[in-house]
Amino acid sequence: MISSPSPIAHVSADDEAIILALNNEHAAELSWLEPERLSFLLGEAFYARRIGTLEAFIMTFDQDARYDSPNFLWFRERYQRFVYVDRVVVAAQARGRGLARRLYEDLFDHASRAGQTIVTCEVNAEPPNPASDAFHATLGFAEVGDAVIHGGEKAVRYYLRELKA
């Protein structure tokens, strides 16, 4: 028997504890969050979705968000309108099933319907994340810049994908 894939759903306040745990398991790739900060960010999010009980989640912001991430601010300084993918994570037991791709494709559709024309993100260069670089390349992202942040602790590459009208 073939099971249907778990649906993509809006993130709610009831999801915050499990999102926080999953996020903080991957703090090296993302960044550590405290509960209050996660609640604030979800309130600012342009698009925040999960798959299943939390097999995967994504959180994004548009250019109007009140967000102080140096990566988000890099894009804000250069682009008038954009959607910034702040974090996307797939639980270890759910990897290899195309969940991140599903979330991105749904985001692209949502952003297009909202009149957005570009989606942006960053990927760690130090520490390196070659799997994420390759994944974003297959989705049509192109590198548009780089930076060293957090007092030299991290280096990142900035990516952009144009959306079809």
VMD Tcl script that draws the C-alpha trace (Angstrom):
set ca {
  {0.00 0.00 0.00}
  {1.37 3.41 -0.99}
  {0.89 6.14 1.59}
  {0.20 9.69 0.50}
  {2.72 12.34 1.51}
  {2.11 14.38 4.63}
  {0.45 17.71 3.87}
  {2.13 21.11 4.04}
  {0.47 23.10 6.82}
  {0.74 26.56 8.37}
  {2.88 26.72 11.49}
  {0.82 27.48 14.59}
  {1.68 28.41 18.17}
  {1.11 24.74 19.09}
  {4.07 23.81 16.85}
  {6.59 26.13 18.50}
  {8.09 23.72 21.04}
  {8.82 21.02 18.47}
  {10.09 23.59 15.93}
  {12.41 24.98 18.58}
  {13.79 21.52 19.35}
  {14.31 20.67 15.69}
  {15.88 24.06 14.98}
  {18.27 23.84 17.90}
  {19.36 20.31 16.92}
  {20.67 22.04 13.78}
  {21.94 25.26 15.36}
  {25.34 24.95 13.64}
  {23.68 25.18 10.22}
  {20.89 27.56 11.25}
  {21.29 29.48 14.50}
  {20.23 28.84 18.06}
  {16.82 30.21 19.01}
  {15.24 30.88 22.39}
  {11.46 30.38 22.71}
  {10.65 34.11 22.81}
  {12.76 34.80 19.73}
  {11.08 32.00 17.78}
  {7.63 33.37 18.70}
  {8.66 36.84 17.55}
  {10.11 35.55 14.26}
  {7.05 33.47 13.49}
  {4.96 36.59 14.00}
  {7.10 38.43 11.44}
  {7.26 35.55 8.94}
  {6.05 35.93 5.36}
  {5.73 32.16 5.01}
  {6.15 29.57 7.78}
  {5.09 26.01 7.03}
  {5.63 22.50 8.28}
  {5.16 19.03 6.87}
  {3.53 16.37 9.00}
  {3.88 16.55 12.75}
  {7.21 18.19 12.02}
  {9.12 16.18 9.52}
  {10.30 19.50 8.06}
  {9.74 23.22 8.40}
  {10.59 26.47 6.64}
  {10.46 30.08 7.80}
  {10.83 33.06 5.48}
  {10.55 36.84 5.64}
  {9.76 39.52 3.11}
  {11.51 42.87 2.83}
  {9.19 44.50 5.38}
  {9.96 42.16 8.28}
  {11.39 43.51 11.51}
  {14.42 41.24 11.50}
  {18.01 42.01 12.43}
  {19.84 39.03 10.91}
  {22.97 40.23 9.08}
  {22.05 37.94 6.18}
  {18.53 39.35 5.87}
  {19.91 42.89 6.14}
  {22.43 42.15 3.35}
  {19.53 41.46 0.99}
  {17.50 44.42 2.28}
  {20.39 46.76 1.40}
  {20.46 45.47 -2.19}
  {16.90 44.55 -3.19}
  {13.69 46.55 -2.88}
  {11.42 43.48 -2.74}
  {12.36 39.91 -1.91}
  {11.52 36.85 0.13}
  {14.35 35.63 2.33}
  {14.52 31.97 3.37}
  {15.81 32.18 6.92}
  {15.73 28.52 7.79}
  {14.59 25.22 6.41}
  {15.26 21.96 8.19}
  {14.28 18.35 7.68}
  {14.28 15.91 10.61}
  {16.96 13.22 10.33}
  {14.43 10.38 9.98}
  {12.63 12.22 7.14}
  {15.61 13.05 4.93}
  {15.81 11.91 1.32}
  {12.06 12.13 0.72}
  {11.99 15.47 -1.11}
  {10.43 17.43 1.75}
  {12.69 20.48 1.47}
  {12.01 20.60 -2.27}
  {8.25 20.44 -1.61}
  {8.49 23.32 0.87}
  {10.52 25.43 -1.56}
  {8.15 24.74 -4.46}
  {5.17 25.71 -2.30}
  {7.04 28.84 -1.20}
  {7.78 29.79 -4.83}
  {4.07 29.47 -5.65}
  {3.01 31.47 -2.57}
  {5.60 34.20 -3.23}
  {4.57 34.50 -6.90}
  {0.92 34.85 -5.94}
  {1.95 37.61 -3.48}
  {3.66 39.52 -6.32}
  {7.22 38.71 -5.29}
  {9.77 38.14 -8.05}
  {12.82 36.87 -6.16}
  {13.56 34.43 -3.36}
  {16.87 34.68 -1.53}
  {18.83 32.64 0.99}
  {22.31 32.06 2.33}
  {24.37 28.91 2.77}
  {27.33 28.49 5.08}
  {30.70 28.60 3.35}
  {32.54 28.23 6.70}
  {31.70 25.79 8.07}
  {31.01 24.43 4.57}
  {27.67 22.97 3.55}
  {28.23 21.48 0.07}
  {24.97 19.50 0.15}
  {23.00 22.71 0.63}
  {24.98 24.46 -2.12}
  {24.13 21.63 -4.52}
  {20.49 21.50 -3.45}
  {19.98 25.22 -4.01}
  {21.69 25.02 -7.41}
  {19.22 22.32 -8.51}
  {16.37 24.66 -7.50}
  {17.72 27.40 -9.75}
  {19.47 29.60 -7.18}
  {22.56 31.52 -8.30}
  {25.24 33.00 -6.07}
  {25.02 36.80 -5.81}
  {27.51 37.57 -3.02}
  {29.26 36.47 0.14}
  {30.15 37.76 3.59}
  {31.98 36.97 6.78}
  {29.67 37.44 9.77}
  {29.51 37.07 13.55}
  {32.97 38.50 14.09}
  {34.59 36.13 11.63}
  {33.03 32.96 13.06}
  {31.02 32.24 9.92}
  {31.32 32.82 6.20}
  {28.25 32.62 3.98}
  {27.31 32.64 0.31}
  {24.21 34.57 -0.76}
  {21.88 33.07 -3.32}
  {18.95 34.40 -5.35}
  {16.32 32.75 -7.51}
  {14.11 34.69 -9.87}
  {10.49 33.62 -9.99}
  {8.60 33.29 -13.24}
  {5.76 35.75 -13.65}
}
mol new
graphics top color blue
foreach p $ca { graphics top sphere $p radius 0.5 }
foreach p [lrange $ca 0 end-1] q [lrange $ca 1 end] { graphics top cylinder $p $q radius 0.2 }
display resetview
